[in-house]
């Protein structure tokens, strides 16, 4: 079992944070996921028809993350929140990337709802995961760069286990070690908002939608919520 925790200092700085933790066990990533394929194609068609646009940096959902990034010393126009980067890519190319069914599922939900999303292969997480401020001594190996080691800046918000950093700049980029592949069978997905009062309903709808995409391809799925009032959940 892996506990996910919001550190007290992060909870104090961002008191309206709400994080959905969607877990899946017995995930089967090598079979067809027709509902995910349909979700991607429908979103792309809506963009082509101009009936929907991804959230831009002027959207309050994205604006909140830019403000948060600046608060811990990250320039959000150089190092963008994941949902911002995903939306910009989609607006430019007209499509979402195809990585593998599990990743494609959370990308579709992230883009549609304008909320950051990510995932961790829990079989490669060592111990519990804390959402906390970095002290600068931690190691991070970026996704797709297994020979690279970075150190976050002190004060940067990270997801980290006892071995190292799982995500830098809160949700900018995931680590190579805990990446989700077609063979990942025990996965924790996260969806995040900094304004639960305003956008909590969106987050809960997104979590349910993601769980719905996972259910046909998993032995079991669960949804948990983390907040300053309930800062820990065990997956």
C-alpha positions, 0 to 999 in steps of 0.5 A: 500500500502506498500513502499519498500525502499533502505536506502541511506547508503546501496545504497552508499555502494552497488551502483550496487544493483538491486532488483526486487519486484514481487507482487501478489494479490488474490494469491491462494495457495491451488490449484495445481500449475503444472508449478511450479511442472514442474520447480522443477522437470526439475531442479532436472532432469538436476542436476541428468543428470549433465547438470546443477549445482547450483551456488557454492561459487566460482561463482561470483554471490555468491562470491559477497554476501560473500563479502557483508556479510563480509563487515557488519560483518557476516561470510558467511560460517557460516551464508550463503546467502539464494541462497548459502544455497539453492544451497548447499542443492540441490547439496547435496540432489539432490532435492529442498524442497517442502514448498508450491507453492509460496515458491517453485516457488521462490526457483526454480527461485532462484536456477536456476538463482543463485540469492537470493529470498524471500517473505513477506506476505504483510497482516502481514507487518506493514507499509513500508519496509526499506532495511537498516543497523540495529542499534541493537535494532530491534527484529527478530523472525526467521521463524519456531521459533515463541517463539524466539526473536533475535536482529541483530548486529548493522551494519547488513543489514536487511529488516525491517518494523516499528514492527521489522526485516523481514530478517536478514543478508540482505537475510539469513533468513526470519521472522516468522511473515511475512512468506508465507503460502498456505493461503497468498493472498497478497505477495511481492517476492524479487530477488536481485543482487549486480552487475546489470551491469553484472547480471541485465539481469539475474535478469530481466529474473528471475523476468519474470519467477517468474511472469509467475509462479504466473500469473495463480494463482493470480488476479494480478501481477506486477514487480517493480525494486529498485536501488540506482537511483530508491530507492523506489517502492510501492506494 
